[in-house]
Amino acid sequence: MRALRISKLKFRTMNSFEGLNLSSPILQALKSKGYTEPTPVQQKAIPLILAGHDLFGSAQTGTGKTAAFALPLLQLMSTKKTSHRNVRTLVLAPTRELAIQISDSFHAYGKNLGLKHAVIYGGVSQHQQTMALKKGVDTIIATPGRLLDLMNQGFVKLNDVEFLVLDEADRMLDMGFIHDIKRIVSKVPHERQTLLFSATIPTAIKKLAHDLLRNPSSVDIKPEKSETKLVKQQIYLVEKNDKTGLLCKLIDDEPIAHALIFTRTRRGADKLVKALNQKGIRSQAIHGDKSQNQRQRVLADFKSKKVHMLVATDVASRGIDVKELSHVINYDMPEQSDTYTHRIGRTGRAGAEGIALSFCSREERGLLKDIQKYSSQNISVVKQIAEKNEAAFGSLSVDENSERTSYREQRNTPHTHQKGFKERNFQRFKSKKKFGPRSRVS
């Protein structure tokens, strides 16, 4: 009986920030933000980090991952004062938006501790960033490219770093930052505490974790089924050229007042925004070709609902955190199955219901099968949109015995209209050959 009471007491305390042995100044900051209960990743990660363990964390966007490392690192730095103000914590993030979001968290949670931090990213003048560095900071939150640039200029020294964090490491590798990361890490002391967080765990991430972490503890937080149930998921079968028309119809009919829309490419995002604005739907795009000031302004307008539709690529969307977002729309199906989970996870948060709509063209049906297998879900398919083309689409139910058709195979398979296009070109070529080259006009 006594053992049972102790285990229950431990369970209750771990479900509060007080039970995680956080300091009074940090608890006050959390209270002022209205945070009372830690998320699962915070419950597991904070004690391990406070105990000095290296950590390999797998958690998707929206799980409270940033606070899971920011809170204990702020506490460790505040309890161990130093006579100098050199960089003690380095946080690497893939995008400017995520770096700014992490910076905001360090500012909010550490406002009562007297610690200073700087956020560093490209796309803007480096003047304000270098001025902050000259004054001395305890923490740097940075994207790898700009940080390496300032290191080469002599503005950043990492000789005294005690804590190294790689956030969304999988996305940094996808963006080609692996060599920059290795060069940066080579300048950090070997004796340090390293934390690596990744939404997915491909082979390259496992190798990076093996190279950087020493006897790490692992925290793996999978999305709760209850959270997935809060997101109503629907697939619309539609020809590629009809996607924009379908989107405009749904926006009017639902109606959809506020949505995050994903496209595969930057050019596709700009093209869709132009089409939506022509229909009177206030929209903006956010992707890597936009300047930092443009991206921040667009994101601020979307959060304040001045802009109704935000069209984004997957890379640029990292770090976008919008409260009470009702809809996520996959205008293009994601090429990686786990990306689908991360996309739709931006709605249906904090107990609120959300809606995820996906447009699947016949070229993308292999991607849909992959997503269904990965998530073990039979996502509702709206067949009436594609009734006239039902034979062309084929069955979209998952058959475990059927051979999987990859997206690349389907993309390389010529369709009827493509064959006709090639035949017409061949006929033109023959006619030109028959009549000979055109004479030049002198």
C-alpha positions in Angstrom: 0.0 0.0 0.0 2.8 2.4 0.9 4.6 1.7 -2.4 1.3 2.4 -4.3 0.9 5.8 -2.6 4.5 6.7 -3.4 4.0 5.8 -7.1 0.8 7.9 -7.3 2.5 10.8 -5.7 5.3 10.6 -8.2 2.8 10.5 -11.1 1.0 13.6 -9.8 4.2 15.6 -9.3 5.5 14.7 -12.8 2.3 16.1 -14.2 3.2 19.6 -12.9 6.1 21.9 -13.6 6.7 22.1 -9.8 7.4 18.3 -9.8 10.2 18.7 -12.4 12.4 20.6 -10.0 12.4 23.8 -12.0 13.5 27.0 -10.1 11.0 29.6 -8.8 11.9 32.3 -11.4 11.2 29.8 -14.2 7.9 28.7 -12.6 6.8 32.3 -12.3 7.5 32.8 -16.0 5.5 29.7 -16.9 2.7 30.8 -14.8 2.6 34.2 -16.5 2.3 32.4 -19.8 -0.6 30.3 -18.5 1.3 27.0 -18.6 0.5 24.7 -15.7 1.0 21.1 -17.0 4.1 19.8 -18.9 3.6 17.9 -22.1 4.8 14.3 -22.4 8.0 15.3 -24.1 8.7 17.9 -21.4 7.9 15.3 -18.6 10.5 12.9 -20.0 13.2 15.3 -21.3 13.5 17.9 -18.6 14.7 15.6 -15.8 17.2 13.9 -18.1 18.7 17.2 -19.3 18.9 18.5 -15.7 20.7 15.3 -14.8 23.4 16.1 -17.4 22.5 13.4 -20.0 23.0 13.7 -23.7 19.6 13.3 -25.3 18.2 12.0 -28.6 14.6 13.2 -28.9 12.0 12.2 -31.5 9.0 14.5 -31.4 6.9 16.2 -34.0 5.9 19.9 -34.2 3.5 21.1 -31.6 4.5 18.7 -28.8 6.2 21.4 -26.6 9.7 20.3 -27.8 11.2 23.8 -27.5 10.3 24.2 -23.9 11.6 20.7 -23.2 15.2 21.9 -23.8 14.9 25.6 -23.2 13.6 25.3 -19.6 16.3 23.0 -18.2 19.1 24.8 -20.1 18.0 28.1 -18.7 18.0 26.6 -15.2 21.5 25.0 -15.6 23.0 28.2 -16.8 21.3 30.3 -14.0 22.5 28.0 -11.2 26.1 27.9 -12.5 27.1 31.5 -12.8 30.4 32.4 -14.6 32.6 35.5 -14.4 32.6 36.0 -18.1 29.8 36.4 -20.6 30.9 34.0 -23.4 28.6 31.8 -25.4 27.5 28.8 -23.1 24.6 27.4 -25.1 24.4 27.1 -28.9 21.1 26.1 -30.5 21.0 25.3 -34.3 17.8 25.4 -36.2 17.0 24.9 -39.9 15.0 28.0 -40.7 14.7 31.7 -39.7 11.2 31.2 -38.5 12.1 28.4 -36.1 15.1 30.3 -34.8 12.9 33.3 -34.0 10.3 31.0 -32.3 13.0 29.4 -30.1 14.4 32.9 -29.3 11.0 34.0 -28.2 10.8 31.0 -25.9 14.2 31.7 -24.3 13.1 35.3 -23.8 9.7 34.4 -22.2 11.0 31.6 -19.9 14.2 33.3 -18.9 12.9 36.8 -18.3 13.6 36.6 -14.5 17.1 35.1 -14.8 19.2 37.9 -16.1 20.6 35.8 -19.0 21.1 37.2 -22.5 20.7 35.6 -25.9 21.0 36.5 -29.6 19.2 35.1 -32.6 21.2 34.8 -35.8 19.9 34.1 -39.3 20.5 35.2 -42.9 18.4 37.3 -45.2 18.9 40.5 -43.2 21.7 42.8 -42.4 24.2 41.4 -39.9 24.7 44.7 -38.1 22.2 44.3 -35.2 23.3 40.7 -34.7 27.0 41.6 -34.5 26.2 44.4 -32.1 24.4 42.0 -29.8 27.3 39.6 -29.9 29.8 42.3 -29.0 27.9 43.1 -25.8 28.1 39.4 -24.8 25.5 36.7 -24.8 25.0 33.4 -22.9 23.0 31.8 -25.7 23.1 31.9 -29.5 20.1 30.6 -31.5 21.2 30.4 -35.1 20.7 29.0 -38.6 24.0 27.2 -39.7 24.8 29.4 -42.7 24.8 32.8 -41.1 26.5 31.5 -37.9 29.3 30.0 -40.0 29.7 33.3 -41.8 30.0 35.3 -38.6 32.4 32.7 -37.2 34.6 33.2 -40.2 34.5 36.9 -39.7 35.6 36.5 -36.1 32.4 37.7 -34.4 31.6 34.3 -32.8 33.8 32.2 -30.6 32.5 28.8 -29.4 35.3 27.9 -27.0 33.2 28.0 -23.9 30.0 26.2 -25.2 28.7 23.9 -22.5 25.4 22.9 -24.2 24.8 22.2 -27.9 21.3 21.7 -29.3 20.3 20.6 -32.8 16.6 21.2 -33.3 14.8 19.6 -36.2 18.0 18.0 -37.3 16.3 16.0 -40.1 15.2 19.2 -41.8 18.7 20.6 -41.5 20.1 17.6 -43.3 17.3 17.8 -45.9 18.4 21.4 -46.6 22.0 20.4 -47.1 23.5 21.8 -43.8 25.4 18.6 -42.9 28.8 20.0 -43.8 28.1 23.4 -42.1 27.0 21.5 -39.0 30.2 19.5 -38.9 32.3 22.6 -39.3 30.5 24.3 -36.5 30.6 21.3 -34.1 34.4 21.0 -34.7 34.7 24.4 -33.0 32.7 23.4 -29.9 34.5 21.8 -26.9 34.3 18.0 -26.8 33.3 18.1 -23.2 29.7 19.3 -23.5 26.1 18.2 -23.2 24.5 17.6 -26.6 20.8 17.4 -27.3 19.5 16.3 -30.7 15.8 16.5 -31.7 14.4 15.2 -34.9 10.8 14.6 -36.1 11.9 11.6 -38.2 14.8 9.2 -37.8 16.3 8.2 -41.2 19.7 6.5 -41.4 21.5 9.9 -41.8 20.1 11.1 -38.5 21.1 7.9 -36.7 24.7 8.3 -38.0 24.7 12.0 -36.9 23.5 11.0 -33.4 26.1 8.4 -33.2 28.8 10.9 -34.1 27.7 13.7 -31.7 26.1 12.1 -28.7 27.8 10.2 -25.8 25.7 7.5 -24.2 22.5 9.4 -24.9 19.1 8.9 -23.3 16.3 8.6 -25.7 12.8 10.2 -25.7 10.4 9.1 -28.4 7.0 10.9 -28.3 4.5 9.6 -30.9 1.3 11.5 -31.7 -1.5 10.4 -29.4 -4.4 8.7 -31.1 -6.8 11.2 -29.4 -4.9 14.1 -31.1 -5.2 12.4 -34.5 -8.9 11.8 -33.9 -9.4 15.6 -33.4 -8.3 16.2 -37.0 -10.9 15.3 -39.6 -9.1 14.1 -42.7 -10.4 14.0 -46.2 -8.9 13.2 -49.6 -10.3 14.8 -52.8 -9.5 12.9 -56.0 -9.0 15.6 -58.6 -7.1 16.2 -61.8 -3.9 18.3 -61.4 -5.2 21.2 -63.5 -8.5 21.2 -61.5 -6.9 21.7 -58.1 -7.1 25.5 -58.0 -10.8 25.5 -59.0 -11.6 22.9 -56.3 -9.7 24.9 -53.7 -11.6 28.1 -54.5 -14.9 26.2 -54.4 -14.2 24.7 -51.0 -13.1 28.0 -49.6 -16.5 29.5 -50.7 -18.7 26.5 -49.8 -17.3 25.4 -46.4 -16.6 28.3 -45.8 -12.8 28.3 -45.0 -11.7 31.5 -43.4 -8.2 30.6 -42.3 -6.0 27.9 -43.7 -2.3 26.8 -44.2 -1.9 25.4 -47.7 1.1 23.3 -48.7 2.6 23.2 -52.2 5.6 21.1 -53.3 7.6 24.0 -54.9 8.2 27.7 -54.4 7.0 28.5 -57.9 3.8 26.5 -57.3 3.2 28.5 -54.1 3.6 31.9 -56.0 1.4 30.7 -58.8 -1.4 29.6 -56.4 -1.3 32.8 -54.5 -1.7 34.8 -57.7 -4.7 32.7 -58.7 -6.4 33.0 -55.2 -5.9 36.8 -55.1 -7.4 37.1 -58.5 -10.5 35.4 -57.1 -10.6 37.9 -54.2 -9.2 35.5 -51.6 -6.5 37.3 -49.6 -3.4 35.1 -49.8 0.3 35.3 -49.3 3.2 32.8 -49.9 6.1 32.0 -47.6 9.2 30.2 -48.9 12.9 30.5 -49.2 12.9 33.1 -52.0 11.3 35.7 -49.7 13.4 38.0 -47.7 13.4 37.7 -43.9 11.4 40.9 -43.5 8.8 39.7 -46.0 8.4 36.4 -44.3 8.0 37.9 -40.9 5.5 40.4 -42.2 3.5 37.7 -44.0 3.5 35.4 -40.9 2.4 38.3 -38.7 -0.5 39.1 -41.1 -1.6 35.5 -41.2 -1.6 35.1 -37.4 -3.6 38.3 -37.1 -5.9 37.0 -39.9 -5.3 40.0 -42.2 -4.2 37.3 -44.6 -6.7 34.4 -44.9 -4.6 31.8 -46.8 -0.9 31.2 -46.2 0.7 29.1 -49.0 3.9 27.5 -47.8 6.6 24.9 -48.8 7.5 22.3 -46.2 11.0 23.8 -45.5 9.7 27.4 -44.9 6.8 26.1 -42.8 9.1 24.8 -40.0 8.6 27.2 -37.1 5.2 28.4 -38.1 3.0 28.0 -35.0 -0.5 29.4 -35.4 -3.0 29.0 -32.6 -6.6 27.9 -33.4 -5.8 27.1 -37.1 -9.0 25.4 -38.4 -7.7 24.0 -41.7 -4.6 22.5 -43.3 -4.8 21.8 -47.0 -2.4 19.6 -48.9 -2.6 21.2 -52.4 0.2 18.9 -53.4 0.6 15.5 -51.7 3.8 15.2 -49.7 6.5 13.0 -51.2 7.4 11.6 -47.8 4.7 9.9 -45.8 5.8 11.2 -42.4 5.6 14.8 -43.8 1.9 14.3 -44.0 1.7 13.8 -40.3 3.7 16.9 -39.6 1.6 19.0 -41.9 -1.8 18.0 -40.5 -0.4 18.3 -37.0 -0.6 22.1 -37.3 -4.3 21.9 -36.8 -6.4 20.2 -34.0 -4.0 21.4 -31.3 -4.7 21.9 -27.6 -7.9 20.0 -27.7 -9.4 21.9 -30.5 -10.8 20.2 -33.6 -9.2 20.7 -37.0 -9.7 19.7 -40.6 -7.1 18.4 -43.0 -8.0 18.3 -46.7 -5.7 16.8 -49.4 -5.9 17.0 -53.2 -4.7 13.8 -54.9 -4.2 13.8 -58.6 -3.8 10.5 -60.5 0.0 11.0 -60.6 0.0 11.2 -56.8 -2.1 8.1 -56.0 1.1 6.1 -55.1 1.9 8.8 -52.5 -1.6 8.4 -51.0 -1.1 4.6 -50.7 2.2 5.2 -48.9 0.5 7.6 -46.5 -2.3 5.2 -45.7 0.2 2.4 -45.0 2.4 4.6 -42.9 -0.4 6.0 -40.8 -2.5 2.8 -40.7 -5.5 4.9 -41.4 -8.3 4.7 -44.0 -8.6 8.3 -44.8 -12.0 9.4 -46.1 -12.0 9.7 -49.9 -14.4 12.1 -51.6 -15.0 10.1 -54.7 -17.7 12.3 -56.3 -15.1 14.9 -57.3 -13.5 12.3 -59.7 -16.5 10.2 -60.8 -15.9 11.1 -64.4 -12.3 10.0 -64.1 -12.8 7.1 -61.6 -11.4 4.5 -64.1 -8.3 6.6 -64.6 -7.6 7.0 -60.9 -8.2 3.3 -60.1 -8.8 2.0 -56.6 -7.2 3.9 -53.8 -7.8 1.4 -51.0 -4.7 -0.2 -49.6 -4.2 -3.8 -50.8 -1.3 -5.4 -48.9 -0.9 -8.0 -51.6 -0.6 -5.6 -54.5 2.7 -4.3 -55.6 3.3 -0.7 -54.6 3.6 1.9 -57.4 6.1 4.6 -56.5 5.5 8.2 -57.2 8.7 8.3 -59.4 7.3 5.4 -61.5 4.0 7.1 -62.0 5.6 10.4 -62.9 7.7 8.7 -65.6 4.7 6.9 -67.1 3.3 8.9 -70.1 -0.4 9.6 -70.0 -2.7 9.7 -73.0 -2.5 13.5 -73.5 1.3 13.3 -73.3 1.4 10.7 -76.0 -0.8 12.8 -78.2 1.4 15.8 -77.6 4.5 13.8 -78.7 2.7 12.6 -81.8 1.7 16.1 -82.9 5.3 17.3 -82.4 6.5 14.4 -84.5 4.1 15.3 -87.3 5.3 18.9 -87.2 8.9 17.7 -87.4 8.1 15.6 -90.5 6.4 18.5 -92.2 9.4 20.7 -91.6 11.7 18.1 -92.9 9.5 17.6 -96.0 9.5 21.3 -97.0 13.0 22.0 -95.9 14.3 24.8 -93.7 12.7 28.2 -93.7 14.6 30.8 -95.8 15.9 33.8 -93.9 14.6 37.3 -94.6 17.5 39.5 -95.5 
